Amino acid sequence: MVPAYLGYTAANALAGLTRSWLMGQGHCVAAIESVNILLGNLHPEQQARYTLDEVGLSRLVSDFYSYAVTPDGTPGVPLGSHVNPHTAGGLIEGGYLGFAELQYTHMPLPGERLVAFLSDGAFEEQRGSDWASRWWRAEDCGLVTPVMIANGRRIDQRSTIFLQGGTDWFRQHLELNGFYPILIDGRDPAAFIWGIFEAESRLQACSEQVSAGHMRYPVKLPYLIAETVKGYGSMVLVQTRRMVPRFRQYRDLMRSRAGTLTNPLPVVCARDRDSRRPRRAGNSPGRRSACGKGSSAELS
């Protein structure tokens, strides 16, 4: 989750807007909290306790999973084993496998955007998520980008996806259920940046085609498959910690430019809509349209 969340925050900074985020694997909150501390994206309670120095970061590590409580029974530290009220931007706890998969499609309102980080371990819990591509409507839903963190593990067991055949099997499964799968490198934050913009541009173009009467629902919902290995984010975080001074400069620069950054999404959408060139073979299942059957927009 560390590379994924780093890519998400960078995509927000580049676009000059804030997308909501949702995470089905709530126990990965350690990745979210750690990156938020490095970027200064904190609520006041955490900002006061987890300073960006040896003392603050050591306190963060000791508080995680501490289960400390006060005499009146409330949490003793602004940190938990899962997403909690102190987690900046947190929407659901993520402790019940499969719930995020069932909810993400309808969560953003028109004009809003959501990135949903999903778990291959939770994939086998709630099969109703296979219908998500059939539920999305631009008239009552904002742009959604589902991202499968495909590390092949469910706690200490292999996940069903990898027992069935790995990401190749999962890509075919998504195609059969009306999604447009896009495979990215789950170890590279830059891949997530590109993937978020790519998925949003495709979904926006599909929405425009529906509005113009050139196609009809359901659309082929873009779905990122981030292939990685379990625990890779810890190595990224160690390198990120060594770059704290540069993170501070980056954070200050983004804050100073927040009002001047332009949103590149309309440009990207126009490029995709007018393009007739094929996508890279690794990211495109053939020459079919990304919008679905009957579309006049050749986006693949």
Secondary structure, DSSP 8 states (H G I E B T S, - for coil): -HHHHHHHHHHHHHHTS--EEEES-GGGHHHHHHHHHHHT---HHHHHHS-SSHHHHHHHHHHTT---B-TTSSBSSS--SS--TTSTT------STTHHHHHGGGSS-TT-EEEEEEETTTTTT-GGGGGHHHH--TTT--EEEEEEEE-SEETTEE-HHHHHTHHHHHHHHHHHTTEEEEEEETT-HHHHHHHHHHHHHHHHHHHHHHHTTS--S---EEEEEEE--TTHHHHHHHHHHHTHHHHHHHHHHHHHTTTT----HHHHHHHHHH--S---GGG-SSS--SS-TT-S----
